[in-house]
């Protein structure tokens, strides 16, 4: 498999060839000719494919780190205690995570009696009784999990994938140790200015006014995933890691949706909330499309105090990125530029891009097309403790099944709505 660096280098090479077509160098036919345009379009499609491949690898790396964090949630042990040394007593976080993963898989496959005392100590879990939506996994049918059981040496699992995310990458994320309501103060003093004080005159008073918002801690779950003992024992895959990843992806999808479009009714208030979300920085003249000049206006609708922070970027749907690939300036030069080095992101009009597929993808009347600004100042996310992976073995023992689910506690809301603005169609 190619590395992230290799794909970035391939993208850079393709983009350089596209510029040769635009500038008609080295005998290339220009983009204004049918042959040149066809060649340019083919290279642009190849470049988009490389961009999709790059994002898949980057997302896989994020999921790998997320999964490692989930496995790291294990009973805390004191490395100085001799009784704690063993399967989970290592002071090395990677060794503790590996010990936890091994113990969990053994428990899922062979039951409590197969565990050592150290392994059993790692798997102490607490769960409250509740009514969960049931989606059982078994070996009776392929769609219910039978495809996990290998035939001979065929050890392959096909996962349908769909891009999600964006908000956690750029928002201001704070971690708290409890889920108690958290007041969050704010202040807008931009309308006040100083004054000249004349001789023997009394200074005027202008107090600083604070506002307060409250961050809660909504409990999110991956929903219950039940697995039969037969499937757990017969599967050739690391089933616990697979289910942890699937549960984490479910949480990631609902988090990003709520942080983007949530209405604040028993859920977070999203970045694009109609009532307390971002306001329009630019409304396009058309109700079906927008121009790069209107993109420039959107950039400058955000005050220079934020633009000069070095943290500003674009955010829009992946299909909107496909739309801006077609945008060129008066000399036919593309306004979208792919990142051509390690750590260098794609840019549009000189600013980095974050893909968020919870934005609307349609170019229709009144729809938000994009947002621009410093999202670290514009949006605040509160996270309590991190994700927890729990098992319910005894509860479903009469069905010869084990239940798995992940939960976490999160909230989010706009913090400084002056830090980012939206581009909206007429």
C-alpha positions as CSV (number, residue, x, y, z in Angstrom):
1,X,0.0,0.0,0.0
2,X,1.3,3.5,-0.9
3,X,2.1,5.9,1.9
4,X,0.6,9.3,2.4
5,X,3.9,10.9,1.3
6,X,4.0,8.9,-1.9
7,X,0.4,10.0,-2.8
8,X,1.2,13.6,-2.0
9,X,4.2,13.4,-4.4
10,X,2.1,11.9,-7.1
11,X,-0.5,14.6,-6.7
12,X,2.3,17.2,-7.0
13,X,3.5,15.7,-10.2
14,X,0.1,15.6,-11.8
15,X,-0.6,19.2,-10.7
16,X,2.7,20.3,-12.3
17,X,1.7,18.7,-15.6
18,X,-1.7,20.5,-15.4
19,X,0.1,23.8,-15.2
20,X,2.1,22.9,-18.2
21,X,-1.1,22.5,-20.2
22,X,-2.5,25.8,-18.9
23,X,0.7,27.6,-19.8
24,X,1.2,25.6,-23.0
25,X,4.9,24.8,-22.2
26,X,7.2,22.1,-23.6
27,X,5.1,21.7,-26.8
28,X,1.9,21.1,-24.9
29,X,-1.4,22.2,-26.6
30,X,-3.1,24.8,-24.5
31,X,-6.2,24.4,-22.4
32,X,-8.1,26.5,-25.0
33,X,-7.7,23.7,-27.6
34,X,-9.9,20.5,-27.6
35,X,-6.9,18.3,-27.2
36,X,-5.4,20.3,-24.4
37,X,-8.7,20.5,-22.6
38,X,-9.3,16.8,-22.9
39,X,-5.8,16.1,-21.5
40,X,-6.3,18.6,-18.7
41,X,-9.7,17.1,-17.7
42,X,-8.2,13.6,-17.6
43,X,-5.3,14.8,-15.4
44,X,-7.8,16.6,-13.1
45,X,-9.9,13.4,-12.7
46,X,-6.6,11.5,-11.9
47,X,-5.8,14.2,-9.4
48,X,-9.2,13.9,-7.7
49,X,-8.7,10.1,-7.5
50,X,-5.4,10.7,-5.7
51,X,-7.0,13.2,-3.4
52,X,-9.7,10.7,-2.5
53,X,-7.0,8.0,-1.9
54,X,-5.1,10.5,0.3
55,X,-8.1,11.3,2.4
56,X,-8.9,7.6,2.9
57,X,-5.4,7.0,4.2
58,X,-5.5,10.0,6.5
59,X,-8.9,8.9,7.8
60,X,-7.6,5.4,8.4
61,X,-4.8,6.9,10.5
62,X,-7.2,8.9,12.5
63,X,-9.3,5.8,13.2
64,X,-6.3,3.8,14.2
65,X,-5.4,6.5,16.8
66,X,-9.0,6.6,17.9
67,X,-9.1,2.9,18.3
68,X,-5.9,2.9,20.3
69,X,-7.4,5.5,22.6
70,X,-10.5,3.3,23.1
71,X,-8.4,0.3,24.1
72,X,-6.4,2.5,26.4
73,X,-9.5,2.9,28.7
74,X,-8.7,0.1,31.1
75,X,-8.6,-0.2,34.9
76,X,-5.9,2.1,36.3
77,X,-3.1,0.2,38.0
78,X,-0.2,1.3,40.2
79,X,3.0,0.1,38.5
80,X,4.7,0.1,42.0
81,X,2.2,-2.4,43.3
82,X,3.7,-6.0,42.8
83,X,0.1,-7.4,42.7
84,X,-0.7,-5.1,39.7
85,X,2.2,-6.4,37.6
86,X,1.3,-9.0,34.9
87,X,-1.1,-8.7,32.0
88,X,-2.1,-5.1,32.7
89,X,0.5,-3.9,35.1
90,X,3.1,-2.6,32.6
91,X,4.0,1.1,32.9
92,X,4.2,1.2,29.0
93,X,0.8,2.4,27.6
94,X,1.2,0.4,24.4
95,X,1.9,-2.8,26.4
96,X,-1.2,-2.1,28.6
97,X,-3.3,-1.5,25.6
98,X,-2.1,-4.7,24.0
99,X,-2.7,-6.7,27.2
100,X,-6.2,-5.3,27.4
101,X,-6.9,-6.1,23.7
102,X,-5.6,-9.7,24.1
103,X,-7.7,-10.3,27.3
104,X,-10.8,-8.8,25.7
105,X,-10.5,-11.0,22.6
106,X,-9.9,-14.1,24.8
107,X,-13.0,-13.3,26.9
108,X,-15.2,-12.8,23.8
109,X,-14.1,-16.1,22.3
110,X,-13.7,-18.4,25.2
111,X,-15.6,-16.9,28.2
112,X,-14.7,-15.9,31.7
113,X,-13.2,-19.3,32.7
114,X,-10.4,-18.9,30.1
115,X,-9.0,-15.7,31.7
116,X,-6.2,-15.4,34.1
117,X,-6.7,-13.3,37.3
118,X,-4.7,-10.4,35.7
119,X,-6.8,-10.6,32.5
120,X,-10.1,-10.8,34.4
121,X,-9.1,-7.6,36.4
122,X,-8.7,-5.8,33.1
123,X,-12.2,-6.6,31.9
124,X,-14.2,-5.3,34.9
125,X,-17.0,-3.4,33.3
126,X,-20.1,-1.7,34.6
127,X,-23.4,-1.3,32.7
128,X,-26.8,0.0,33.6
129,X,-29.9,-1.9,32.4
130,X,-31.6,-0.1,29.5
131,X,-33.7,-0.7,26.4
132,X,-31.4,-0.8,23.4
133,X,-32.2,-1.1,19.8
134,X,-31.4,-4.7,18.9
135,X,-29.4,-5.6,15.8
136,X,-28.2,-9.1,16.4
137,X,-25.0,-10.5,14.9
138,X,-25.0,-14.3,14.4
139,X,-23.9,-17.0,12.0
140,X,-27.3,-18.0,10.7
141,X,-27.2,-15.6,7.7
142,X,-24.4,-13.8,5.9
143,X,-26.0,-10.3,6.5
144,X,-26.1,-11.0,10.3
145,X,-22.5,-11.8,10.6
146,X,-21.9,-15.1,8.9
147,X,-19.4,-13.6,6.4
148,X,-17.0,-13.2,9.3
149,X,-16.5,-17.0,9.6
150,X,-13.7,-18.0,7.2
151,X,-13.8,-20.7,4.6
152,X,-10.4,-22.4,4.5
153,X,-7.8,-19.6,4.2
154,X,-10.0,-16.8,3.0
155,X,-9.6,-14.1,5.6
156,X,-11.1,-11.0,4.1
157,X,-13.8,-8.6,5.3
158,X,-15.3,-6.0,3.0
159,X,-16.3,-2.7,4.7
160,X,-18.6,-0.2,3.0
161,X,-17.1,3.2,3.8
162,X,-18.5,6.8,3.8
163,X,-16.7,10.0,4.6
164,X,-17.5,11.8,7.7
165,X,-15.9,14.3,10.1
166,X,-14.3,17.7,9.9
167,X,-15.6,19.5,13.0
168,X,-13.4,17.8,15.6
169,X,-10.4,18.6,13.5
170,X,-10.8,22.3,13.6
171,X,-13.0,23.3,16.5
172,X,-11.8,24.2,20.0
173,X,-12.2,21.0,21.9
174,X,-12.0,21.1,25.7
175,X,-11.9,18.0,27.9
176,X,-13.5,18.0,31.4
177,X,-13.5,15.4,34.1
178,X,-17.2,15.7,35.0
179,X,-20.4,16.2,33.0
180,X,-21.8,18.9,35.2
181,X,-23.2,22.0,33.3
182,X,-20.3,24.2,32.3
183,X,-20.9,28.0,32.1
184,X,-18.8,29.5,29.3
185,X,-18.3,33.3,29.5
186,X,-18.0,35.6,26.5
187,X,-17.6,39.2,25.7
188,X,-18.1,41.5,22.7
189,X,-16.4,44.9,23.3
190,X,-15.7,45.7,19.7
191,X,-18.3,48.5,19.6
192,X,-16.5,50.5,22.4
193,X,-13.6,52.8,21.9
194,X,-11.4,54.9,24.0
195,X,-11.7,58.7,24.4
196,X,-9.5,61.8,24.9
197,X,-9.6,63.0,28.5
198,X,-9.5,66.8,28.7
199,X,-7.8,68.7,31.6
200,X,-9.7,68.7,34.8
201,X,-12.5,66.5,33.2
202,X,-14.0,63.4,34.8
203,X,-13.3,60.2,33.1
204,X,-16.5,58.5,31.6
205,X,-17.4,55.0,32.6
206,X,-17.8,52.1,30.2
207,X,-18.1,48.7,31.9
208,X,-17.2,45.5,30.2
209,X,-20.3,43.3,29.7
210,X,-20.0,39.6,29.9
211,X,-22.3,37.0,28.4
212,X,-22.7,33.4,29.5
213,X,-23.5,30.1,27.6
214,X,-23.8,26.7,29.2
215,X,-22.2,23.5,27.8
216,X,-23.9,20.3,28.8
217,X,-22.9,16.7,28.3
218,X,-25.2,14.7,26.1
219,X,-24.7,10.9,26.3
220,X,-24.1,9.4,22.8
221,X,-24.1,5.6,22.2
222,X,-23.0,3.5,19.3
223,X,-26.2,1.4,19.9
224,X,-25.9,-2.2,21.0
225,X,-24.1,-4.7,18.9
226,X,-24.9,-8.3,19.9
227,X,-22.6,-11.1,18.8
228,X,-23.2,-14.8,19.2
229,X,-20.7,-17.0,21.1
230,X,-20.3,-19.2,18.0
231,X,-19.4,-16.2,15.8
232,X,-16.9,-14.9,18.4
233,X,-15.2,-18.3,18.7
234,X,-15.2,-19.1,15.0
235,X,-14.2,-15.7,13.6
236,X,-10.7,-15.4,12.2
237,X,-10.8,-11.6,12.8
238,X,-10.0,-9.5,15.8
239,X,-13.7,-9.1,16.4
240,X,-13.4,-6.8,19.5
241,X,-11.2,-4.3,17.5
242,X,-13.6,-4.5,14.6
243,X,-16.7,-3.8,16.7
244,X,-14.8,-1.0,18.6
245,X,-14.0,0.7,15.2
246,X,-17.6,0.3,13.9
247,X,-19.0,1.8,17.2
248,X,-16.5,4.6,17.0
249,X,-17.5,5.4,13.5
250,X,-21.2,5.5,14.4
251,X,-20.4,8.0,17.2
252,X,-18.2,10.1,14.8
253,X,-21.0,10.4,12.3
254,X,-23.6,11.6,14.7
255,X,-21.2,13.9,16.5
256,X,-20.2,15.6,13.2
257,X,-23.9,16.0,12.1
258,X,-24.9,17.6,15.4
259,X,-21.9,19.8,15.6
260,X,-22.7,21.0,12.0
261,X,-26.5,21.2,11.8
262,X,-27.8,20.5,15.3
263,X,-30.8,22.6,16.4
264,X,-29.9,22.7,20.1
265,X,-33.1,20.9,21.1
266,X,-31.8,18.1,23.4
267,X,-28.6,18.1,21.3
268,X,-25.7,20.4,20.5
269,X,-26.2,23.6,18.6
270,X,-24.5,23.2,15.2
271,X,-22.1,25.5,13.4
272,X,-24.9,26.1,10.8
273,X,-27.8,26.3,13.2
274,X,-30.5,28.6,11.8
275,X,-30.9,30.4,15.2
276,X,-27.5,30.6,16.9
277,X,-25.1,29.5,14.2
278,X,-22.9,31.4,11.8
279,X,-24.3,34.4,9.9
280,X,-23.9,35.0,6.2
281,X,-20.8,36.9,5.2
282,X,-21.8,37.0,1.5
283,X,-25.0,36.3,-0.4
284,X,-24.4,35.3,-4.0
285,X,-26.1,37.1,-6.8
286,X,-27.4,33.8,-8.3
287,X,-29.7,31.2,-6.7
288,X,-27.9,28.4,-8.5
289,X,-24.2,29.1,-8.5
290,X,-21.5,31.3,-7.1
291,X,-18.3,32.8,-8.4
292,X,-14.7,33.0,-7.1
293,X,-15.1,36.7,-6.7
294,X,-18.0,36.0,-4.2
295,X,-15.6,33.6,-2.5
296,X,-13.2,36.5,-2.1
297,X,-16.0,38.7,-0.6
298,X,-16.7,35.9,1.9
299,X,-13.0,35.8,3.0
300,X,-13.1,39.6,3.6
301,X,-16.4,39.4,5.5
302,X,-14.3,38.0,8.3
303,X,-12.4,40.7,10.2
304,X,-8.7,40.9,9.6
305,X,-8.1,40.3,13.3
306,X,-9.2,36.7,12.6
307,X,-7.7,36.4,9.1
308,X,-4.3,37.4,10.4
309,X,-4.3,34.6,13.1
310,X,-3.1,32.1,10.5
311,X,-5.9,29.6,11.5
312,X,-8.5,30.6,8.9
313,X,-9.8,28.0,6.4
314,X,-12.6,26.9,4.2
315,X,-15.2,24.3,5.0
316,X,-17.7,22.7,2.6
317,X,-19.1,19.5,1.2
318,X,-16.8,17.2,-1.0
319,X,-19.0,17.9,-4.0
320,X,-18.5,21.6,-3.5
321,X,-14.7,20.9,-3.8
322,X,-15.4,19.3,-7.1
323,X,-17.2,22.5,-8.2
324,X,-14.3,24.8,-7.2
325,X,-11.9,22.6,-9.1
326,X,-13.4,24.2,-12.2
327,X,-12.9,27.7,-11.1
328,X,-10.1,29.7,-12.8
329,X,-9.1,33.3,-12.8
330,X,-9.1,35.7,-15.7
331,X,-5.9,34.0,-17.1
332,X,-7.3,30.5,-16.8
333,X,-5.3,29.6,-13.7
334,X,-7.0,27.2,-11.2
335,X,-7.9,28.8,-7.9
336,X,-7.8,25.4,-6.1
337,X,-4.3,24.2,-5.4
338,X,-3.5,20.7,-4.1
339,X,-1.1,20.3,-1.2
340,X,2.3,19.3,-2.7
341,X,4.3,18.5,0.4
342,X,4.0,16.7,3.7
343,X,1.7,18.6,6.0
344,X,0.6,21.0,3.3
345,X,-3.2,20.9,2.8
346,X,-5.2,21.7,-0.4
347,X,-6.0,25.4,-0.7
348,X,-8.7,27.5,-2.3
349,X,-8.0,31.2,-2.8
350,X,-4.9,30.7,-0.7
351,X,-6.6,29.1,2.4
352,X,-6.7,25.4,3.5
353,X,-9.8,23.3,3.0
354,X,-11.7,21.1,5.5
355,X,-14.2,18.7,3.9
356,X,-17.4,18.3,6.0
357,X,-20.1,16.3,4.2
358,X,-22.8,17.4,6.7
359,X,-22.8,20.7,4.7
360,X,-25.3,20.8,1.9
361,X,-24.0,19.7,-1.4
362,X,-26.7,21.2,-3.7
363,X,-26.5,24.6,-5.4
364,X,-30.1,25.6,-4.8
365,X,-31.9,28.7,-3.6
366,X,-30.9,29.9,-0.1
367,X,-28.5,27.0,0.6
368,X,-25.3,27.6,2.5
369,X,-22.4,26.7,0.1
370,X,-19.4,27.1,2.3
371,X,-18.1,28.6,5.5
372,X,-14.8,30.5,6.0
373,X,-13.0,31.6,9.1
374,X,-11.1,30.6,12.2
375,X,-13.2,27.6,13.4
376,X,-11.1,27.1,16.5
377,X,-12.5,30.4,17.8
378,X,-15.9,30.1,16.1
379,X,-17.0,26.7,17.5
380,X,-16.5,25.0,20.9
381,X,-16.8,21.3,21.7
382,X,-17.0,19.9,25.2
383,X,-15.9,16.2,25.7
384,X,-16.2,14.3,29.0
385,X,-13.5,11.7,29.7
386,X,-13.5,10.2,26.2
387,X,-15.1,7.1,24.8
388,X,-15.9,4.0,26.8
389,X,-16.2,0.5,25.4
390,X,-18.4,-1.8,27.5
391,X,-19.5,-5.5,27.2
392,X,-22.7,-7.1,28.3
393,X,-22.0,-10.8,28.5
394,X,-24.2,-12.1,31.4
395,X,-27.2,-10.1,30.3
396,X,-27.6,-12.1,27.0
397,X,-26.1,-15.4,28.2
398,X,-29.5,-17.2,27.8
399,X,-29.2,-16.2,24.1
400,X,-25.6,-17.3,23.8
401,X,-24.7,-13.8,22.9
402,X,-22.5,-10.9,24.1
403,X,-23.5,-7.3,23.8
404,X,-21.0,-4.5,22.9
405,X,-21.5,-0.8,22.9
406,X,-19.5,2.4,23.1
407,X,-20.7,5.6,24.7
408,X,-19.3,9.1,25.3
409,X,-20.5,12.5,26.5
410,X,-20.3,15.6,24.3
411,X,-21.7,19.0,23.6
412,X,-21.0,21.8,21.3
413,X,-22.0,25.3,20.3
414,X,-20.9,28.4,18.4
415,X,-18.6,30.5,20.6
416,X,-17.5,33.6,18.6
417,X,-19.7,34.0,15.5
418,X,-17.5,36.8,14.2
419,X,-14.7,34.4,13.7
420,X,-16.3,32.7,10.7
421,X,-19.0,33.5,8.1
422,X,-21.0,31.6,5.5
423,X,-21.4,32.0,1.7
424,X,-25.1,31.6,0.8
425,X,-27.0,31.5,-2.5
426,X,-29.6,34.1,-3.3
